[in-house]
Amino acid sequence: MRGGVACNFLATMAGGGVFTFGLFGMIVLAFALLGVIVWAWGAFLDVHEHNPGRVRTAMLVILGVATICELGFTFCALTHPWVAVVSLLVNLWGGLDALLRFPAAHDIESFFAVKQFLLLLCKTFGYAFGINNFRMHVGKFLLVLLINIWGLPVLYLMALPLDPAEQVAADDRDDVDLIMRMWHIAIYKDERQRCMRSCQSWWHRRLFAISEKSPIVKIAICASSPAYRKKFSKGIRSV
């Protein structure tokens, strides 16, 4: 009898040891990944710090990848379905809203800053209570916490220009909350037209940039649109 109790105790201690070493390894991995990401992001900003459009596009890609990963967590049954809903809402109203306003800076007591902080807290608690079998996946939770939840705001803060003169939106009408912007687009025709022009301009610049790197793509675009062919022949970026 005593021998059986002793064996059970030793098995429990062994399991706790594996859990502890596994958790420590995940913590080290999380900080190592965050360090590499911060280093790579810093190197990118050193080259493109005065090109807010390029920086914003890169952050949109990062946010998109993070969102896909978070939706994948639910698909793989790591989190409950409602966690994916919370993550999507936070990434849209928080992350996307911030990127659409970039490089505009906001005071720490502003509604923007308070909203971002509260959304991050909601996402943190969402993962803390929404992971299936939390004890088994606590290491993964810390990885998500450091990289996806609190790591992305760090990259955003790093990307803000150091010069206060550059910490403004190109158009003051863009420095509004995402919900307010959607409301304006829905009820104001001029705002819808401005949004369409902005999207078309962005798309044209991307096509032009791709065509400069790929002659095949340039030929295809010019063949499909005489207007593009005329613009490309003049070497004008803003089509």
Secondary structure, DSSP 8 states (H G I E B T S, - for coil): -HHHHHHHHHHHHHHHHHHHHHHHHHHHHHHHHHHHHHHHHHHHHHHHTT-HHHHHHHHHHHHHHHHHHHHHHHHTTSB-HHHHHHHHHHIIIIIIHHHHHTT----TTSHHHHHHHHHHHHHHHHHHHHBTTTTTTHHHHHHHIIIIITHHHHHHHHHS-SSGGGSS-SSGGGSS-HHHHHHHHHH-HHHHHHHHHHHHHHHHHHHHHHHHH-HHHHHHHHHH-HHHHHHHHHT-S--
